[in-house]
Amino acid sequence: MLEKINSSQDVKKLNIKEKEILAEEIRKYIIGVVSENGGHLASNLGVVELTIALNSVFDIPSDKLVWDVGHQSYVHKIIHGRREDLKNIRKLGGIAGFPKTNESEADCFNTGHSSTSISAALGMARARDIKGGDNSVIAVIGDGALTGGMAMEALNDAGTSKTNIKVILNDNEMSISKNIGGMSRFLGKLRTKRTYTKSNNSIKRVIEKIPVIGKPTVKVIRRFKRSIKQLVIPKMYFEDIGFTYLGPVDGHNIEQLEDVLSLSKRVLGPVLVHVLTQKGKGYEIAEKNPDKFHATSPFNIETGEPKKEKEKDFSSVFGEKLIELAKKNDKIVAITAAMKDGTGLKQFREEFPKRFFDVGIAEQHAITLAAGMAKEGIIPVVPIYSSFYQRAYDQVIHDVAIQNLPVVMCVDRAGLVGADGETHQGMLDMAFFRLIPNLNIMAPADFDELEKMLEFAVNLGKPVVIRYPRGGESKIKINNHEKIEFGKAEIIKNDENTEKQAKSNSEQSNNESVNKEELTIIAIGNQVPKAIAIATKLQEKGIQVEVINARFLKPLDTETIKKSILKTKNVITIEDGTCINGLGTAIKELIVDENLQNVKFKAFAYPDEYIKHGSVAELENIYGQDIESIVKNI
């Protein structure tokens, strides 16, 4: 069945039984692909029937379908002509793991971050109305994404708009981490609607049979019921803001889904269809562990275990060190925006449940919550992915930095993240954080330095950013890190490096023709081990190198760096961020501000563009950020 499907029109030709067979084939296909490539599994398995039903009822791409976040769009991609391409999803040159307008007309809007779909769909619907069109516009959003303030803003606007727009609430009770908070409880009550209606009708029939007082009593109860209805059936919330509410409906029953979606087409104005789905549906291991299989590396289908044993990473080192510090200081708390597992806080929550706060997909709230706690003497530590910190930029400025509050903002997944592509690459954080007064920015070269920086930050009493990459540390080890001092860089004196330099110097003394140029390499974060490797290779060619671990992007250690530049007159910088306003820019400013003469300078950073998906090694090579490319360039 699967090989016959390349469009919505192909799906429409199938009967219900054939669509059910198609659903099973799609599930097996996705499990097979993700088990080999890695990717988002549980969310895609949960929307198989929903995606088939949407393509049965609507005419995509004439009708516009916007997937919130978009990590659950694999089924959509299969149906719309990219079945074979899925085998190379998230690989260099392959299709993206999120909707991309440059891949297919069926992908009407690029997504990647949460809570944006309703706003985008409403914009498309209003554009349609202005142009006099009559196509449907549908936003599919998860219940977890409704904890994002932008989704609530869009619902409020859409509800008062009287615009024809369909919002599909994909309710699986699970965002990346299990949903928490008022919206989750609200939807929990909403799921009891059927039970309430059934029991309500039964009670009414019994009361009506009571002689004399039966019918009057029913009228009194009806009036009372109206006053408390919103507490019992919270669908009234959606109706009160202007939506026609349909559901809940079984999200794995294609026939029921088609019925309710067809009904939604006949309703004028904004419609919300409440669909109940199960993450990981059809793959029992993922059903039991949906958070584990939200995004997964390649795994064994029979056992669900990863094919490659997971190594220690920066996130887990951060989590372990934070627990150690929190045991010594009861003012330390941890705040996450629905990412406790991804940011290494799972164990912290178990150790300190009263000092752990999961605010849902609400990064803006997370930062201002932290600011409020810091104002009252608490030390909040807030790990958020680099690309998600973009969503809380105003709060960092307005609520933390202006008040100079001691919030420790840990920027996870800084730099290249690889397969998730342009919406998730952590390219911009150094650039946009460097603009903010009062903010202090650090980046560790390895696990040991991350631990030292975290301990330093919680005791600093100032707003701090600590940025670190996805994955593990370099195999190039740095021996004997110096103690962290505020605003001080570190000149790397690595034992192995020193031995190789001494050997190189000895060889040079026997060969007068060898070039005796000198060079300063200034690197930051996980680029420092790379700088050491580059220095070693250059020294073998007779170039004397001083490697500086900047440690602080802000405040920059101008004294140490200036001294080295004056000595060598040749300087390069290496960073895993954009070429604009990062370390390279800071050093250029230093050279100009200090009027340093006859200095040759080059910055190695990523260009002013969005970096697409591929492995980290592949992307470094493409952009000339790998060791061999930098050595050749120098």
C-alpha positions in Angstrom: 0.0 0.0 0.0 2.8 2.4 1.0 4.4 2.4 -2.5 1.2 3.7 -4.1 1.1 6.9 -1.9 2.6 10.1 -3.1 -0.1 12.7 -2.4 -3.3 13.5 -0.6 -5.2 12.4 -3.8 -3.7 8.9 -3.5 -4.8 8.7 0.1 -8.4 9.7 -0.8 -8.7 6.8 -3.2 -8.3 4.2 -0.3 -11.2 2.8 1.7 -11.0 2.6 5.5 -9.6 -0.9 5.6 -6.8 0.1 3.2 -6.0 3.2 5.2 -5.6 1.1 8.3 -3.2 -1.2 6.4 -1.4 2.0 5.2 -1.1 3.2 8.8 0.6 0.0 9.9 3.0 0.0 6.9 3.9 3.6 7.7 4.6 2.8 11.3 6.9 -0.1 10.4 8.7 2.0 7.8 9.3 4.9 10.2 10.5 2.5 13.0 12.9 1.0 10.5 14.3 4.3 9.3 14.7 5.9 12.7 16.3 2.7 14.1 19.0 3.1 11.5 19.4 7.0 11.3 18.1 8.2 14.7 15.5 11.0 14.8 12.1 11.7 16.3 10.2 8.5 16.8 7.4 8.6 19.5 5.8 11.8 18.2 5.6 10.5 14.6 4.1 7.1 15.6 1.4 9.0 17.5 0.1 11.0 14.5 0.0 8.3 11.8 -3.8 8.0 11.7 -4.3 11.7 12.2 -2.1 12.5 9.2 -3.9 10.0 7.0 -7.2 11.4 8.0 -6.1 15.0 7.4 -5.0 14.0 3.9 -8.3 12.2 3.3 -10.5 15.1 4.2 -8.4 18.1 3.1 -6.8 18.9 -0.3 -3.1 19.4 0.6 -1.3 21.5 -0.6 -4.2 23.7 -1.8 -5.4 23.5 1.8 -2.6 24.6 4.1 -1.3 22.4 6.9 1.0 23.9 9.5 2.7 21.4 11.9 3.7 23.0 15.3 7.4 22.3 16.0 7.3 19.9 13.0 9.3 17.0 14.5 6.1 14.9 13.9 6.0 15.5 10.2 7.7 12.3 9.0 4.3 10.7 8.1 3.4 13.9 6.2 6.7 13.7 4.3 6.0 10.1 3.4 2.5 10.8 2.1 3.8 13.7 0.1 6.4 12.0 -2.1 9.4 11.7 0.2 9.1 8.1 1.2 12.6 7.1 -0.2 14.1 10.4 0.9 13.2 9.6 4.4 16.0 7.0 4.5 18.5 10.0 4.5 16.5 12.2 6.8 18.6 14.6 8.9 21.8 13.6 7.0 23.9 16.0 5.0 22.2 16.6 1.7 19.1 14.6 2.8 15.7 16.0 3.7 15.3 17.8 7.0 13.7 16.5 10.2 11.2 19.4 10.1 8.9 20.9 7.5 10.8 22.8 4.9 9.1 24.9 2.1 12.0 24.2 -0.2 11.4 20.5 -0.1 7.8 20.3 -1.1 4.7 22.5 -1.8 3.0 20.4 0.9 5.3 22.0 3.5 3.6 25.4 3.6 5.6 26.9 6.5 9.0 26.2 8.1 8.7 25.2 11.8 11.1 23.8 14.4 10.3 25.6 17.7 7.2 25.2 19.7 3.9 27.1 19.9 4.1 29.0 16.6 1.6 27.1 14.4 -1.6 28.9 15.3 -0.1 32.3 14.7 1.3 31.2 11.3 -2.0 29.5 10.3 -4.0 32.6 11.3 -1.8 34.8 9.2 -2.3 32.5 6.2 -6.0 32.4 6.8 -6.2 36.2 6.9 -4.1 36.5 3.8 -6.5 34.0 2.1 -9.5 36.2 3.1 -7.8 39.4 1.7 -7.1 37.6 -1.6 -10.6 36.2 -1.8 -9.7 32.5 -1.5 -11.7 29.7 0.1 -9.1 27.0 1.0 -8.9 25.5 4.5 -6.0 26.4 6.8 -5.2 23.9 9.6 -2.7 24.1 12.5 -1.8 21.0 14.3 -0.5 21.7 17.8 0.3 19.4 20.8 -1.0 19.9 24.3 2.5 20.6 25.5 2.9 23.4 23.1 -0.2 25.1 24.5 1.9 25.9 27.6 3.8 28.3 25.4 2.4 31.8 25.8 2.5 32.5 22.0 0.0 29.7 21.4 -2.4 31.2 24.0 -2.0 34.7 22.4 -2.8 33.2 19.0 -5.8 31.3 20.3 -7.1 34.5 21.8 -6.7 36.4 18.5 -8.1 33.7 16.4 -11.1 33.2 18.6 -12.2 36.8 18.1 -11.3 36.9 14.4 -14.4 35.0 13.0 -11.8 33.7 10.5 -12.2 30.2 9.1 -9.3 28.4 10.7 -9.0 24.8 12.0 -6.8 24.1 15.1 -6.2 20.4 15.7 -5.2 19.9 19.3 -3.0 16.7 19.3 -3.4 15.7 22.9 -1.0 13.0 23.9 -0.4 14.2 27.5 3.3 14.3 26.8 5.5 17.1 25.5 9.3 16.4 25.5 9.1 15.9 29.2 5.7 15.0 30.7 3.3 18.0 30.7 2.8 19.8 34.0 0.8 22.7 35.2 -2.7 24.2 34.8 -3.1 23.6 31.0 -2.3 19.9 31.6 -4.9 19.6 34.3 -7.4 21.6 32.2 -7.1 19.1 29.4 -7.3 16.2 31.9 -10.7 17.4 32.9 -11.7 17.9 29.3 -10.9 14.2 28.6 -13.7 13.3 31.2 -16.3 14.9 29.0 -17.8 11.7 27.7 -18.1 10.2 31.3 -19.7 13.4 32.5 -22.3 13.5 29.7 -23.3 9.9 30.2 -23.7 10.1 34.0 -25.5 13.5 33.7 -28.2 12.0 31.4 -28.6 9.0 33.6 -29.1 11.2 36.7 -31.6 13.4 34.9 -33.8 10.4 33.8 -33.9 9.2 37.4 -34.8 12.6 38.9 -37.6 13.2 36.3 -39.4 10.0 37.5 -39.8 11.4 41.1 -43.5 12.3 41.5 -44.4 16.1 41.8 -40.9 17.4 42.4 -39.1 15.6 39.6 -39.3 18.1 36.7 -39.0 21.3 38.8 -35.9 19.7 40.5 -34.4 19.1 37.0 -34.9 22.8 36.1 -33.2 23.9 39.3 -30.3 21.5 38.7 -30.1 22.7 35.1 -29.7 26.3 36.3 -27.1 25.3 38.9 -25.3 23.1 36.2 -24.9 26.1 33.9 -23.1 28.0 36.7 -20.6 25.2 37.3 -20.4 23.8 33.8 -17.1 25.4 33.1 -15.6 23.5 36.0 -17.0 20.2 34.9 -16.5 20.5 31.1 -13.7 23.0 30.5 -14.3 22.9 26.7 -16.2 26.0 27.6 -12.8 27.8 27.7 -12.3 27.3 24.0 -16.0 28.2 23.2 -15.8 31.3 25.5 -12.9 32.7 23.5 -14.7 32.1 20.2 -13.9 28.6 19.0 -16.4 25.9 18.1 -15.1 22.9 20.0 -15.3 19.4 18.5 -14.2 16.3 20.4 -12.5 14.6 22.1 -12.0 12.0 19.4 -9.9 8.9 19.2 -6.8 9.9 17.4 -6.1 6.3 16.2 -9.6 5.7 14.7 -9.4 6.9 11.1 -13.1 6.7 10.5 -13.9 8.8 13.6 -11.2 11.3 12.6 -12.5 11.7 9.1 -16.1 12.3 10.4 -15.0 15.0 12.9 -12.6 16.7 10.4 -15.4 16.7 7.7 -17.7 18.3 10.2 -15.1 20.9 11.0 -15.1 21.9 7.3 -18.8 22.8 7.5 -18.4 25.0 10.5 -17.9 28.7 9.9 -15.3 30.6 12.0 -12.5 29.2 14.2 -12.8 25.5 15.1 -10.8 23.4 17.6 -10.8 19.7 17.1 -9.5 17.8 20.2 -7.8 14.6 19.2 -6.5 12.1 21.8 -3.4 10.2 20.7 -0.7 8.1 22.2 3.0 8.8 21.7 4.9 5.8 20.4 1.7 4.1 19.2 2.3 0.7 17.7 5.8 0.2 19.1 5.3 -1.1 22.6 8.8 -0.1 23.8 8.2 3.5 22.7 4.7 3.5 24.2 6.2 2.7 27.6 9.1 5.2 27.2 7.8 8.1 25.0 10.2 10.6 26.5 13.2 8.3 25.8 12.0 7.9 22.2 11.1 11.5 21.6 14.5 12.0 19.9 16.6 8.9 19.7 19.9 7.8 18.3 20.0 4.6 16.2 18.6 1.7 18.2 17.9 -2.1 18.1 14.2 -2.6 17.2 13.8 -5.8 19.2 15.1 -4.3 22.5 14.9 -0.5 22.0 18.4 -0.2 23.3 20.8 2.2 21.5 23.2 0.6 19.0 26.0 2.7 20.4 26.5 3.1 24.1 25.8 6.7 25.2 28.9 8.5 26.4 29.2 11.0 29.2 28.2 14.5 27.9 28.3 18.1 29.0 24.6 18.0 30.1 25.1 15.0 32.4 28.3 16.6 33.9 26.4 19.8 34.5 23.5 17.9 36.3 25.9 15.9 38.5 27.9 19.0 39.5 24.7 20.9 40.3 23.6 18.2 42.6 26.9 18.3 44.4 26.7 22.1 44.8 23.0 22.0 45.9 23.9 19.6 48.7 26.2 22.3 50.1 24.0 25.3 49.4 20.3 25.1 50.0 19.7 28.3 48.1 20.4 26.7 44.8 17.4 25.7 42.7 17.0 24.4 39.2 14.4 25.6 36.6 13.6 23.9 33.3 11.3 24.6 30.4 10.0 21.1 29.8 13.5 19.7 29.2 14.7 18.1 32.4 16.1 15.0 30.7 17.7 16.8 27.8 19.4 19.3 30.1 20.6 16.8 32.7 18.2 17.6 35.5 16.4 14.3 35.9 18.4 13.2 38.9 18.3 16.8 40.5 14.5 16.5 40.5 14.6 13.3 42.4 17.2 14.6 44.9 15.6 18.0 45.4 11.9 17.8 44.4 11.1 21.1 46.3 13.9 22.9 44.6 13.1 21.8 41.1 10.7 23.7 38.9 9.4 22.6 35.5 7.5 25.5 34.0 6.5 23.8 30.7 7.4 25.1 27.3 7.7 28.7 28.6 11.3 30.0 28.4 10.2 33.6 28.9 8.4 32.7 32.1 11.4 30.5 33.2 13.8 33.5 33.1 11.5 36.0 34.8 10.6 33.4 37.4 14.3 33.0 38.1 14.7 36.7 38.3 12.0 36.9 40.9 13.7 34.1 43.0 17.1 35.8 42.6 15.7 39.1 43.9 14.7 37.3 47.1 18.1 35.7 47.7 17.7 32.4 45.9 20.3 31.2 43.4 18.4 29.9 40.3 20.2 27.8 37.7 18.4 27.7 34.4 19.6 25.3 31.6 18.0 26.0 28.3 19.1 25.0 24.8 20.9 27.8 22.9 18.3 28.1 20.2 15.5 28.2 22.8 17.2 31.0 24.7 16.3 33.1 21.7 12.7 33.0 22.9 13.6 34.6 26.3 15.9 37.4 25.1 13.8 40.3 26.4 13.5 38.6 29.8 17.3 38.2 30.1 17.7 41.9 29.3 14.7 43.4 31.1 14.3 41.2 34.2 17.8 39.8 34.9 20.5 42.1 33.5 19.0 45.5 34.1 18.6 44.5 37.8 22.0 42.8 37.8 20.4 39.7 39.4 22.5 36.6 40.1 20.8 34.1 37.7 23.0 31.4 36.3 21.9 30.8 32.7 23.3 27.6 31.3 23.2 27.5 27.5 23.1 23.9 26.5 23.5 22.7 22.8 25.7 25.8 22.0 27.4 25.8 18.7 26.7 23.1 16.1 24.1 20.5 17.0 24.2 18.7 13.7 21.2 16.7 12.5 18.4 19.0 13.8 19.5 21.7 11.4 19.1 25.5 11.1 16.3 25.9 13.7 18.4 24.2 16.4 22.0 25.1 15.7 23.3 27.2 18.6 25.1 29.7 16.4 23.8 33.0 17.8 24.0 33.0 21.6 27.4 34.5 22.0 26.5 37.3 19.6 23.2 38.3 21.2 24.3 37.8 24.8 27.4 39.9 24.3 25.3 42.9 23.6 23.7 42.9 27.0 25.2 45.1 29.8 25.9 43.4 33.2 26.0 39.9 31.6 29.1 37.8 32.1 29.7 35.1 29.5 31.8 32.0 30.0 32.4 28.8 28.0 34.2 25.7 29.3 36.8 23.8 27.2 36.0 20.5 28.8 34.1 18.7 31.6 36.6 19.8 34.3 36.3 23.4 33.4 32.5 23.2 33.2 32.4 22.0 36.8 34.8 24.8 37.9 32.7 27.4 36.1 29.4 26.3 37.5 30.9 26.4 41.1 32.3 29.9 40.3 29.0 31.1 38.9 26.7 30.1 41.8 29.0 32.1 44.1 29.6 35.1 41.9 26.5 37.1 42.8 26.1 38.4 39.2 24.1 37.3 36.1 26.1 34.7 34.3 25.9 32.8 31.0 27.7 29.4 30.8 27.6 28.0 27.3 28.5 24.4 26.4 28.0 22.1 23.4 25.9 19.0 22.8 27.7 15.7 23.4 31.0 14.8 25.0 34.4 16.5 25.5 37.3 16.3 23.1 39.7 13.4 23.3 42.5 16.1 23.3 43.0 16.6 27.0 44.0 19.8 28.8 46.1 19.2 31.8 46.1 21.3 35.0 43.4 24.0 34.4 44.1 27.1 36.3 41.6 28.3 38.9 38.8 30.4 37.5 39.3 34.1 38.1 36.7 36.7 37.1 37.4 38.0 33.6 40.8 36.1 33.3 41.9 34.0 30.4 44.2 31.0 30.6 47.4 30.4 28.7 47.5 26.8 27.9 50.6 25.0 29.2 49.8 21.4 28.2 52.5 18.9 29.1 52.2 17.0 25.9 52.1 20.2 23.9 55.2 21.5 25.7 57.2 18.4 24.9 56.3 18.6 21.2 57.2 22.2 21.1 60.6 21.5 22.8 61.2 18.9 20.2 60.2 21.2 17.4 62.5 23.9 18.8 65.4 21.5 18.8 64.8 20.5 15.2 64.7 24.2 14.2 68.1 25.0 15.8 69.6 22.4 13.4 67.8 23.9 10.4 68.2 27.7 9.9 65.9 27.7 6.9 62.8 26.8 9.0 60.3 29.7 9.3 60.4 31.1 12.9 57.0 32.9 12.7 55.0 33.2 15.9 51.3 33.0 16.3 48.6 33.6 19.0 45.6 31.3 18.9 42.7 32.5 21.0 39.9 30.0 21.3 36.8 29.6 23.5 34.8 26.7 24.8 35.1 23.4 23.1 37.3 24.9 20.4 40.2 25.1 22.8 41.2 21.4 22.4 41.0 22.0 18.7 43.4 25.0 19.1 45.9 22.8 20.9 45.8 20.2 18.1 46.3 23.0 15.6 49.2 24.4 17.6 50.9 21.0 17.7 50.7 20.7 13.9 52.0 24.2 13.3 54.9 23.7 15.7 55.9 20.7 13.8 56.2 23.1 10.8 58.4 25.4 12.8 55.7 28.0 13.8 55.8 28.9 17.4 52.2 29.1 18.9 50.7 30.5 22.1 47.3 29.1 22.8 44.9 31.2 25.0 41.8 29.7 26.4 39.6 32.9 26.6 37.2 31.4 29.1 35.3 34.7 29.3 33.9 36.3 26.2 32.7 39.0 28.5 34.5 40.5 30.3 37.3 39.8 28.0 40.8 39.5 29.4 42.3 42.3 27.3 45.6 42.4 29.3 46.6 38.7 28.7 45.4 38.8 25.1 47.1 42.1 24.2 50.4 41.0 25.7 50.4 37.9 23.5 49.4 39.8 20.3 52.2 42.3 20.8 54.6 39.5 21.1 53.5 37.4 18.1 51.9 40.0 15.8 49.9 37.2 14.2 46.6 36.2 15.8 43.6 33.9 15.0 40.4 33.2 16.9 38.4 30.0 16.8 34.8 29.8 18.0 31.7 27.7 17.4 29.4 30.6 16.7 28.6 33.2 14.1 31.3 35.5 12.7 29.3 38.5 13.9 29.8 39.9 17.4 31.5 36.8 18.9 35.1 36.2 20.0 36.5 37.3 16.6 34.7 40.6 16.8 35.9 41.1 20.3 39.5 40.6 19.4 39.2 42.9 16.3 37.7 45.6 18.6 40.7 45.1 21.0 43.2 45.5 18.1 41.5 48.7 17.0 40.8 50.2 20.4 44.3 49.6 21.6 45.8 50.8 18.3 47.9 47.7 17.9 50.1 48.1 14.8 51.1 45.7 12.1 49.0 42.8 13.4 47.8 40.1 11.0 44.4 38.8 12.1 41.9 36.1 11.0 38.7 34.8 12.7 37.6 31.3 12.2 33.8 31.2 12.8 30.6 30.3 11.0 29.3 32.7 8.3 26.4 35.0 8.5 23.9 32.4 7.4 21.7 29.6 8.8 23.6 26.3 9.0 21.7 23.4 7.6 21.6 19.8 8.9 24.5 17.3 8.8 26.9 15.7 11.2 29.1 18.1 13.2 32.2 16.8 11.5 30.7 17.2 8.1 29.6 20.8 8.8 33.0 21.7 10.3 34.7 20.5 7.1 32.2 22.4 4.8 32.8 25.7 6.7 36.5 25.3 7.1 36.3 24.8 10.9 38.0 21.4 11.1 41.6 21.1 12.2 43.1 20.4 8.8 41.3 23.3 7.1 42.4 25.8 9.7 46.1 24.6 9.6 46.1 24.9 5.8 44.5 28.3 6.0 47.1 29.5 8.5 
